[in-house]
C-alpha cells in the first residue's frame, strides 16, 4: 500500500503507544501482571493490556475495512497472564501494526463495531474508527502506567 500521509501518522502514533505497552509488561512476573494493586474490582495490568490490544485491533480493522478479529470482549476482563504474556503482547502489537498495511485507506468508509452490542447499532467512519483506536489505546497506556506505579513505586 502506498504510504498515505494519514496512515503514516497513524503508524507513528500507534508505534509509540505499542512501545509503551511492551515496556509496561517487560520484566513483570505473572503474579505482578495479575495483581490488582489498587484493590477491589480494579483491573490488573494483564487485563488492561489484553483489552487495550483487542480493542485497538478491532477498531483498526474496522478503519481499514478488514475482517475483525475473533474477540470475546467480556473475557478480556477475566484475563490471567502466564509467563508467555510478554510474547503474546509483542505478537498482538505486530498484528495491530500490520492491519494498517491492509488498505486502501478510505476515511469515509463506514462500518459497524459488532464486537460490542452497545455499539453495534452505531455505524462509524474509518476516520472515526482509526482516531478512536488511538485515543482508546492512549487512555489504557495511562492506566498501565498508573497500575505499574502502584505495583512498583519508585523510590
ABEGO torsion letter per residue (X at the ends): XBBBAAAAAAAAAAAAAAAAAAAAABGBBAAAAABBAAEEABBBAAAAAAAAAAAAAAAAAAAAGBBBBBBBAAAAAABBBBAAAAAAAAAAAAAAAAAAAAOBBBAABBBBBAABAAAAABBBBAAAAAAAAAAAAAAAAAAAAAAAAAABBBX
